[in-house]
Amino acid sequence: MPNEFGRWAAASLETVAWRGRRVRVPPLDLRLAIARRRGLTDRAAVIRGLMR
């Protein structure tokens, strides 16, 4: 079951630029799986749009 905590999530963090800084964040595919599991359909749709 995907979640945003734990070894796999920590090992898969990606670095992105945000407001002139570099920030480590979970990958979108992990965030999408979590949103789907939690029934957050609007959030899942936004994430799918960002993945295109």
N, CA, C and O atoms as a CHARMM CRD file, in Angstrom:
* protein
*
  208
    1    1 MET  N      0.85200  -1.17500   0.00000 PROA 1      0.00000
    2    1 MET  CA     0.00000   0.00000   0.00000 PROA 1      0.00000
    3    1 MET  C      0.90100   1.24200   0.00000 PROA 1      0.00000
    4    1 MET  O      1.72900   1.38500   0.90000 PROA 1      0.00000
    5    2 PRO  N      0.76600   2.13500  -0.97300 PROA 2      0.00000
    6    2 PRO  CA     1.64500   3.29700  -1.03900 PROA 2      0.00000
    7    2 PRO  C      1.35000   4.30100   0.07300 PROA 2      0.00000
    8    2 PRO  O      0.19900   4.50300   0.46300 PROA 2      0.00000
    9    3 ASN  N      2.39500   4.91100   0.56200 PROA 3      0.00000
   10    3 ASN  CA     2.24300   6.02800   1.49200 PROA 3      0.00000
   11    3 ASN  C      3.43400   6.95800   1.33900 PROA 3      0.00000
   12    3 ASN  O      4.43900   6.59700   0.72700 PROA 3      0.00000
   13    4 GLU  N      3.32000   8.14900   1.89400 PROA 4      0.00000
   14    4 GLU  CA     4.36600   9.15200   1.70700 PROA 4      0.00000
   15    4 GLU  C      5.45400   9.08700   2.76100 PROA 4      0.00000
   16    4 GLU  O      6.30800   9.97100   2.83100 PROA 4      0.00000
   17    5 PHE  N      5.43100   8.04000   3.58600 PROA 5      0.00000
   18    5 PHE  CA     6.43700   7.84900   4.62200 PROA 5      0.00000
   19    5 PHE  C      7.14000   6.52000   4.40200 PROA 5      0.00000
   20    5 PHE  O      6.65700   5.68400   3.63900 PROA 5      0.00000
   21    6 GLY  N      8.22900   6.32300   5.03400 PROA 6      0.00000
   22    6 GLY  CA     8.91200   5.04600   4.96400 PROA 6      0.00000
   23    6 GLY  C     10.12300   5.06600   4.06300 PROA 6      0.00000
   24    6 GLY  O     10.44700   6.06900   3.42600 PROA 6      0.00000
   25    7 ARG  N     10.78400   3.91500   4.03300 PROA 7      0.00000
   26    7 ARG  CA    12.04600   3.80800   3.30300 PROA 7      0.00000
   27    7 ARG  C     11.88400   4.02400   1.80600 PROA 7      0.00000
   28    7 ARG  O     12.67500   4.73800   1.18800 PROA 7      0.00000
   29    8 TRP  N     10.83700   3.39500   1.21100 PROA 8      0.00000
   30    8 TRP  CA    10.67300   3.52500  -0.24200 PROA 8      0.00000
   31    8 TRP  C     10.42100   4.97900  -0.62200 PROA 8      0.00000
   32    8 TRP  O     11.01100   5.48000  -1.58000 PROA 8      0.00000
   33    9 ALA  N      9.55400   5.65900   0.11700 PROA 9      0.00000
   34    9 ALA  CA     9.26300   7.06100  -0.18000 PROA 9      0.00000
   35    9 ALA  C     10.51800   7.91100  -0.01800 PROA 9      0.00000
   36    9 ALA  O     10.80200   8.76100  -0.86100 PROA 9      0.00000
   37   10 ALA  N     11.26400   7.69200   1.04900 PROA 10     0.00000
   38   10 ALA  CA    12.48600   8.45900   1.27700 PROA 10     0.00000
   39   10 ALA  C     13.51100   8.20200   0.17600 PROA 10     0.00000
   40   10 ALA  O     14.21100   9.12000  -0.25300 PROA 10     0.00000
   41   11 ALA  N     13.59800   6.96000  -0.27500 PROA 11     0.00000
   42   11 ALA  CA    14.56600   6.61400  -1.31200 PROA 11     0.00000
   43   11 ALA  C     14.16800   7.14300  -2.68300 PROA 11     0.00000
   44   11 ALA  O     15.01800   7.25500  -3.56600 PROA 11     0.00000
   45   12 SER  N     12.90300   7.46900  -2.87800 PROA 12     0.00000
   46   12 SER  CA    12.44300   7.88200  -4.20900 PROA 12     0.00000
   47   12 SER  C     12.22100   9.38900  -4.32700 PROA 12     0.00000
   48   12 SER  O     11.68800   9.84700  -5.33800 PROA 12     0.00000
   49   13 LEU  N     12.61300  10.16400  -3.33000 PROA 13     0.00000
   50   13 LEU  CA    12.42000  11.61200  -3.39900 PROA 13     0.00000
   51   13 LEU  C     13.12400  12.18900  -4.61500 PROA 13     0.00000
   52   13 LEU  O     14.20400  11.74200  -4.99900 PROA 13     0.00000
   53   14 GLU  N     12.49000  13.19300  -5.21600 PROA 14     0.00000
   54   14 GLU  CA    13.05700  13.89100  -6.36700 PROA 14     0.00000
   55   14 GLU  C     13.33000  15.33100  -5.96800 PROA 14     0.00000
   56   14 GLU  O     12.64800  15.87700  -5.10000 PROA 14     0.00000
   57   15 THR  N     14.31100  15.94100  -6.58900 PROA 15     0.00000
   58   15 THR  CA    14.63700  17.33400  -6.30800 PROA 15     0.00000
   59   15 THR  C     14.04000  18.20500  -7.40500 PROA 15     0.00000
   60   15 THR  O     14.25000  17.96200  -8.59300 PROA 15     0.00000
   61   16 VAL  N     13.28700  19.22800  -6.98500 PROA 16     0.00000
   62   16 VAL  CA    12.68800  20.17200  -7.93000 PROA 16     0.00000
   63   16 VAL  C     13.06400  21.59200  -7.52200 PROA 16     0.00000
   64   16 VAL  O     13.37300  21.85400  -6.36000 PROA 16     0.00000
   65   17 ALA  N     13.03400  22.49800  -8.48200 PROA 17     0.00000
   66   17 ALA  CA    13.28200  23.91100  -8.20300 PROA 17     0.00000
   67   17 ALA  C     11.95600  24.57100  -7.85100 PROA 17     0.00000
   68   17 ALA  O     10.95200  24.38000  -8.53800 PROA 17     0.00000
   69   18 TRP  N     11.96500  25.34400  -6.78000 PROA 18     0.00000
   70   18 TRP  CA    10.75800  26.06300  -6.35200 PROA 18     0.00000
   71   18 TRP  C     11.18200  27.37900  -5.73300 PROA 18     0.00000
   72   18 TRP  O     11.87000  27.40700  -4.71300 PROA 18     0.00000
   73   19 ARG  N     10.76300  28.47500  -6.36400 PROA 19     0.00000
   74   19 ARG  CA    11.06700  29.82600  -5.87800 PROA 19     0.00000
   75   19 ARG  C     12.55900  30.01400  -5.59400 PROA 19     0.00000
   76   19 ARG  O     12.95200  30.56100  -4.56300 PROA 19     0.00000
   77   20 GLY  N     13.35700  29.55200  -6.52200 PROA 20     0.00000
   78   20 GLY  CA    14.79700  29.72500  -6.41000 PROA 20     0.00000
   79   20 GLY  C     15.48500  28.76500  -5.45200 PROA 20     0.00000
   80   20 GLY  O     16.67500  28.91700  -5.17600 PROA 20     0.00000
   81   21 ARG  N     14.77200  27.80300  -4.95200 PROA 21     0.00000
   82   21 ARG  CA    15.35400  26.81600  -4.02900 PROA 21     0.00000
   83   21 ARG  C     15.18500  25.42800  -4.60500 PROA 21     0.00000
   84   21 ARG  O     14.35400  25.20100  -5.48500 PROA 21     0.00000
   85   22 ARG  N     15.97800  24.50900  -4.10300 PROA 22     0.00000
   86   22 ARG  CA    15.85800  23.11500  -4.50100 PROA 22     0.00000
   87   22 ARG  C     15.19700  22.37600  -3.35200 PROA 22     0.00000
   88   22 ARG  O     15.67300  22.42000  -2.21700 PROA 22     0.00000
   89   23 VAL  N     14.09300  21.69300  -3.65300 PROA 23     0.00000
   90   23 VAL  CA    13.27700  21.02800  -2.64000 PROA 23     0.00000
   91   23 VAL  C     13.12400  19.55100  -3.01500 PROA 23     0.00000
   92   23 VAL  O     12.88100  19.22300  -4.17600 PROA 23     0.00000
   93   24 ARG  N     13.26500  18.67100  -2.03200 PROA 24     0.00000
   94   24 ARG  CA    13.07000  17.24200  -2.27500 PROA 24     0.00000
   95   24 ARG  C     11.61700  16.89700  -1.99000 PROA 24     0.00000
   96   24 ARG  O     11.08900  17.20900  -0.92300 PROA 24     0.00000
   97   25 VAL  N     10.97100  16.24200  -2.96600 PROA 25     0.00000
   98   25 VAL  CA     9.54300  15.91600  -2.88200 PROA 25     0.00000
   99   25 VAL  C      9.30200  14.48900  -3.36000 PROA 25     0.00000
  100   25 VAL  O     10.10300  13.94000  -4.11700 PROA 25     0.00000
  101   26 PRO  N      8.18900  13.88500  -2.91300 PROA 26     0.00000
  102   26 PRO  CA     7.84100  12.55200  -3.42400 PROA 26     0.00000
  103   26 PRO  C      7.48500  12.64300  -4.91000 PROA 26     0.00000
  104   26 PRO  O      6.96100  13.66700  -5.34900 PROA 26     0.00000
  105   27 PRO  N      7.75600  11.60500  -5.68400 PROA 27     0.00000
  106   27 PRO  CA     7.41200  11.62300  -7.10700 PROA 27     0.00000
  107   27 PRO  C      5.89300  11.65200  -7.31200 PROA 27     0.00000
  108   27 PRO  O      5.12700  11.19700  -6.46300 PROA 27     0.00000
  109   28 LEU  N      5.48200  12.19500  -8.45600 PROA 28     0.00000
  110   28 LEU  CA     4.05600  12.34100  -8.72900 PROA 28     0.00000
  111   28 LEU  C      3.32700  11.00500  -8.78000 PROA 28     0.00000
  112   28 LEU  O      2.16700  10.92400  -8.37600 PROA 28     0.00000
  113   29 ASP  N      3.98400   9.95700  -9.27000 PROA 29     0.00000
  114   29 ASP  CA     3.28200   8.67300  -9.32600 PROA 29     0.00000
  115   29 ASP  C      2.94200   8.16600  -7.92700 PROA 29     0.00000
  116   29 ASP  O      1.90100   7.53600  -7.73800 PROA 29     0.00000
  117   30 LEU  N      3.79300   8.42700  -6.95600 PROA 30     0.00000
  118   30 LEU  CA     3.49500   8.05800  -5.57200 PROA 30     0.00000
  119   30 LEU  C      2.35400   8.91900  -5.02900 PROA 30     0.00000
  120   30 LEU  O      1.44400   8.40700  -4.37600 PROA 30     0.00000
  121   31 ARG  N      2.40200  10.21000  -5.29300 PROA 31     0.00000
  122   31 ARG  CA     1.33900  11.11100  -4.82600 PROA 31     0.00000
  123   31 ARG  C      0.00000  10.72700  -5.46500 PROA 31     0.00000
  124   31 ARG  O     -1.03800  10.79100  -4.80700 PROA 31     0.00000
  125   32 LEU  N      0.01600  10.32900  -6.73900 PROA 32     0.00000
  126   32 LEU  CA    -1.20500   9.90500  -7.41900 PROA 32     0.00000
  127   32 LEU  C     -1.77700   8.65300  -6.76500 PROA 32     0.00000
  128   32 LEU  O     -2.97900   8.58600  -6.51100 PROA 32     0.00000
  129   33 ALA  N     -0.94300   7.67100  -6.49200 PROA 33     0.00000
  130   33 ALA  CA    -1.41400   6.43900  -5.85700 PROA 33     0.00000
  131   33 ALA  C     -2.02200   6.73000  -4.48700 PROA 33     0.00000
  132   33 ALA  O     -3.03300   6.13200  -4.12000 PROA 33     0.00000
  133   34 ILE  N     -1.42400   7.62900  -3.74100 PROA 34     0.00000
  134   34 ILE  CA    -1.93200   7.98500  -2.41400 PROA 34     0.00000
  135   34 ILE  C     -3.27700   8.69500  -2.53500 PROA 34     0.00000
  136   34 ILE  O     -4.21500   8.39000  -1.79900 PROA 34     0.00000
  137   35 ALA  N     -3.36600   9.64400  -3.46900 PROA 35     0.00000
  138   35 ALA  CA    -4.62600  10.37900  -3.66300 PROA 35     0.00000
  139   35 ALA  C     -5.74900   9.41900  -4.05500 PROA 35     0.00000
  140   35 ALA  O     -6.86500   9.52700  -3.54700 PROA 35     0.00000
  141   36 ARG  N     -5.45700   8.48500  -4.95400 PROA 36     0.00000
  142   36 ARG  CA    -6.47100   7.50300  -5.36700 PROA 36     0.00000
  143   36 ARG  C     -6.91000   6.65000  -4.17900 PROA 36     0.00000
  144   36 ARG  O     -8.10400   6.44000  -3.96700 PROA 36     0.00000
  145   37 ARG  N     -5.94400   6.16200  -3.40800 PROA 37     0.00000
  146   37 ARG  CA    -6.26400   5.31000  -2.27000 PROA 37     0.00000
  147   37 ARG  C     -7.13100   6.04400  -1.25000 PROA 37     0.00000
  148   37 ARG  O     -7.99800   5.43900  -0.62000 PROA 37     0.00000
  149   38 ARG  N     -6.90100   7.32600  -1.08900 PROA 38     0.00000
  150   38 ARG  CA    -7.65000   8.11800  -0.11700 PROA 38     0.00000
  151   38 ARG  C     -8.96900   8.63600  -0.67900 PROA 38     0.00000
  152   38 ARG  O     -9.73200   9.28500   0.03700 PROA 38     0.00000
  153   39 GLY  N     -9.24700   8.35700  -1.95100 PROA 39     0.00000
  154   39 GLY  CA   -10.49700   8.79600  -2.56300 PROA 39     0.00000
  155   39 GLY  C    -10.51400  10.27400  -2.92000 PROA 39     0.00000
  156   39 GLY  O    -11.58600  10.86700  -3.05000 PROA 39     0.00000
  157   40 LEU  N     -9.33900  10.87800  -3.08100 PROA 40     0.00000
  158   40 LEU  CA    -9.23100  12.30100  -3.40900 PROA 40     0.00000
  159   40 LEU  C     -9.23100  12.46800  -4.92800 PROA 40     0.00000
  160   40 LEU  O     -8.19300  12.71200  -5.54300 PROA 40     0.00000
  161   41 THR  N    -10.41800  12.33100  -5.51400 PROA 41     0.00000
  162   41 THR  CA   -10.52100  12.29300  -6.97300 PROA 41     0.00000
  163   41 THR  C    -10.11600  13.60900  -7.62800 PROA 41     0.00000
  164   41 THR  O     -9.48700  13.59300  -8.68600 PROA 41     0.00000
  165   42 ASP  N    -10.45500  14.73800  -7.03200 PROA 42     0.00000
  166   42 ASP  CA   -10.05700  16.03000  -7.60800 PROA 42     0.00000
  167   42 ASP  C     -8.53700  16.17900  -7.59600 PROA 42     0.00000
  168   42 ASP  O     -7.94400  16.61100  -8.58400 PROA 42     0.00000
  169   43 ARG  N     -7.91400  15.82200  -6.48300 PROA 43     0.00000
  170   43 ARG  CA    -6.45700  15.91300  -6.38600 PROA 43     0.00000
  171   43 ARG  C     -5.80300  14.95300  -7.37000 PROA 43     0.00000
  172   43 ARG  O     -4.80500  15.29800  -8.00200 PROA 43     0.00000
  173   44 ALA  N     -6.35500  13.75100  -7.50500 PROA 44     0.00000
  174   44 ALA  CA    -5.80000  12.77400  -8.44400 PROA 44     0.00000
  175   44 ALA  C     -5.87800  13.30400  -9.86900 PROA 44     0.00000
  176   44 ALA  O     -4.95000  13.10500 -10.65300 PROA 44     0.00000
  177   45 ALA  N     -6.96000  13.97000 -10.21000 PROA 45     0.00000
  178   45 ALA  CA    -7.09800  14.52800 -11.55600 PROA 45     0.00000
  179   45 ALA  C     -6.05700  15.60900 -11.81100 PROA 45     0.00000
  180   45 ALA  O     -5.50300  15.67900 -12.90800 PROA 45     0.00000
  181   46 VAL  N     -5.78500  16.43900 -10.83700 PROA 46     0.00000
  182   46 VAL  CA    -4.76100  17.48600 -10.98500 PROA 46     0.00000
  183   46 VAL  C     -3.39000  16.85100 -11.17300 PROA 46     0.00000
  184   46 VAL  O     -2.61400  17.27500 -12.03000 PROA 46     0.00000
  185   47 ILE  N     -3.09500  15.83900 -10.37500 PROA 47     0.00000
  186   47 ILE  CA    -1.80200  15.15900 -10.47800 PROA 47     0.00000
  187   47 ILE  C     -1.65600  14.50800 -11.84800 PROA 47     0.00000
  188   47 ILE  O     -0.59900  14.60600 -12.47100 PROA 47     0.00000
  189   48 ARG  N     -2.71800  13.83700 -12.32600 PROA 48     0.00000
  190   48 ARG  CA    -2.66500  13.22900 -13.67200 PROA 48     0.00000
  191   48 ARG  C     -2.39900  14.29600 -14.71800 PROA 48     0.00000
  192   48 ARG  O     -1.64200  14.05100 -15.65700 PROA 48     0.00000
  193   49 GLY  N     -3.00100  15.47800 -14.58700 PROA 49     0.00000
  194   49 GLY  CA    -2.76500  16.57000 -15.52600 PROA 49     0.00000
  195   49 GLY  C     -1.31400  17.02900 -15.51400 PROA 49     0.00000
  196   49 GLY  O     -0.75800  17.35800 -16.56200 PROA 49     0.00000
  197   50 LEU  N     -0.70300  17.05200 -14.34700 PROA 50     0.00000
  198   50 LEU  CA     0.69800  17.46600 -14.23500 PROA 50     0.00000
  199   50 LEU  C      1.65300  16.43400 -14.82200 PROA 50     0.00000
  200   50 LEU  O      2.76300  16.76100 -15.24100 PROA 50     0.00000
  201   51 MET  N      1.20400  15.18700 -14.84500 PROA 51     0.00000
  202   51 MET  CA     2.05200  14.10900 -15.35700 PROA 51     0.00000
  203   51 MET  C      2.07200  14.04600 -16.88300 PROA 51     0.00000
  204   51 MET  O      2.89600  13.33200 -17.45500 PROA 51     0.00000
  205   52 ARG  N      1.20200  14.76200 -17.53600 PROA 52     0.00000
  206   52 ARG  CA     1.14100  14.71900 -19.00900 PROA 52     0.00000
  207   52 ARG  C      2.24000  15.52400 -19.62900 PROA 52     0.00000
  208   52 ARG  O      2.33700  15.59500 -20.85400 PROA 52     0.00000
